[in-house]
Amino acid sequence: MFRHIFRRLAQAIPTLFGVTLLSYMIMAAAPGGPGTLMNYSEKPNKNAQAQVDKNIERLGLNDPWPIQYLVWLTGNDWMHAVGLKNLDFDKDGKPDKSLLHYGVLRLDFGKSFKYKRDVSDLIGERITATLELGIASLIVSICIGVPIGILAPIWRGGRFDNFTRVMAVLGSAVPTFWFGLLLLSFFGLTLGIAWARGGRCDLNASARNRGCPPIYLRLEYLIMPTIVLSYGGIAGYSRYMRTAMLDTINSDYIRTARAKGLTNRAVWFRHAARNAMIPLATFLGPALVGVLGGAPISEQIFSWPGLGKFLVDAVSGRDYPVVMASVLISAVLTVLAFLISDLAYAVVDPRIRF
């Protein structure tokens, strides 16, 4: 197994480089850039434009995109060391070392154009909110969707089976943004429920306490976004689990278990359900990526300060260091997710060995 893991991780290295290179090429080909936002003004000013041009020069945004990609990947400290670039001077006449960048290969994602802070710090501040919402939606999706998928074939053709099938189709067809806006409008605006209007916590309480209180004191704020995020997951898990269960109950070993006189509970839950969970392991890895990747639409609708909303704002604001850091983190998580799925196969199915 360890040899298999090492081989998969080694194969992922060129994949990650390809993802970053392709993403940087697309970003470089996109119209506009950070300089267009720096130059935003209702009354153009020559001095302001000169300052914008100077900032673009200092940040290296006027270099060809292959040079920018190389700097983002390996840093620019070695360029200053060998004399390829010179550091600007600060107000005291000393070299401005704040422009030094050590590259993502050394876990330095640079500074945000918008916030003027390290990207890693900005991501670290928002990852807690993303984990709260992602883990809550994943737990609800699995705890509700998997039992529905197991019980529906037991009462195949009955009211429970038909009702869950209709709800699963609706969960797959209804757009997330429409469902979220519908709940937000009804509970938050029509009924006037404070915690249903969005946000991660009470703004007044967070201002007094300099931050949101512990999660167990604000669970009500998780209800609405968790329902929106988990509804699609419940629909997907229940449908796949139902299909796998229907295929499993017609197997020879299930008929043999019944012929031995085992109870229906033992046949359904001990034998059929465990083997039906094998296809479910395929979705385990991508589901974990969704936990850390955030939900941009839901976080935008409910004003949830997570990574998804942060990425949407960075894309609209052309904050390239944040965008590229998010792309790289998503690529790494995706590679690890599929590796986790492969390992989950061996846990669920004892016949699979590496």
JOCOR-V738210 format. One record per backbone hydrogen bond with DSSP energy under -0.5 kcal/mol. NH is the residue of the N-H (numbers start at 0). CO is the residue of the C=O. If there is no record, write none. Layout:
# JOCOR-V738210
NH;CO, NH;CO
This chain:
# JOCOR-V738210
4;0, 5;1, 6;2, 7;3, 8;4, 9;5, 10;6, 11;7, 12;8, 12;9, 13;9, 14;10, 15;11, 16;12, 17;13, 18;14, 19;15, 20;16, 21;17, 22;18, 23;19, 24;20, 25;21, 26;22, 27;23, 28;24, 29;25, 35;32, 36;32, 37;33, 38;34, 39;36, 43;41, 48;44, 49;45, 50;46, 51;47, 52;48, 53;49, 54;50, 55;51, 56;52, 57;53, 58;54, 59;55, 59;56, 60;55, 61;55, 62;59, 66;63, 67;63, 68;64, 69;65, 70;66, 71;67, 72;68, 73;69, 74;70, 75;100, 76;100, 79;75, 80;76, 81;77, 82;78, 83;78, 84;78, 89;93, 92;89, 95;87, 96;94, 98;95, 99;96, 103;71, 104;72, 105;102, 106;103, 107;102, 108;106, 111;116, 115;111, 118;109, 121;117, 122;118, 123;119, 124;120, 125;121, 125;122, 126;122, 127;123, 129;125, 130;126, 131;127, 132;128, 133;129, 134;130, 135;131, 136;132, 137;133, 138;134, 139;135, 140;136, 141;137, 142;138, 143;139, 144;140, 145;141, 146;141, 147;143, 148;144, 149;145, 150;146, 151;147, 152;148, 153;149, 154;150, 155;152, 157;154, 160;154, 161;157, 162;158, 163;159, 164;160, 165;161, 166;162, 167;163, 168;164, 169;165, 170;166, 171;167, 172;168, 173;169, 178;174, 179;175, 180;176, 181;177, 182;178, 183;179, 184;180, 185;181, 186;182, 187;182, 187;183, 188;183, 188;184, 189;184, 190;185, 192;186, 195;192, 196;193, 197;194, 198;301, 205;201, 206;202, 207;203, 208;204, 209;205, 210;205, 216;213, 217;214, 220;217, 221;218, 222;218, 222;219, 223;219, 224;220, 225;221, 226;222, 227;223, 228;224, 229;225, 230;226, 231;227, 232;228, 233;229, 234;230, 235;231, 236;232, 237;233, 238;234, 239;235, 240;236, 241;237, 242;238, 243;239, 244;240, 245;241, 246;242, 247;243, 248;244, 250;247, 254;250, 255;251, 256;252, 257;253, 258;254, 259;255, 260;257, 261;256, 266;262, 267;263, 268;264, 269;264, 269;265, 270;265, 271;266, 272;267, 274;270, 275;271, 276;272, 276;273, 277;274, 280;276, 280;277, 281;278, 282;279, 283;280, 284;280, 285;281, 286;282, 287;283, 288;284, 289;285, 290;286, 291;287, 292;288, 293;289, 295;293, 298;294, 299;295, 300;296, 301;297, 302;299, 303;298, 304;302, 305;303, 309;305, 310;306, 311;307, 312;308, 313;309, 314;310, 315;311, 316;312, 317;314, 318;313, 319;317, 321;318, 322;318, 323;319, 324;320, 325;321, 326;322, 327;323, 328;324, 329;325, 330;326, 331;327, 332;328, 333;329, 334;330, 335;331, 336;332, 337;333, 338;334, 339;335, 340;336, 341;337, 342;338, 343;339, 344;340, 345;341, 346;342, 347;343, 348;344, 349;347, 351;348, 352;350
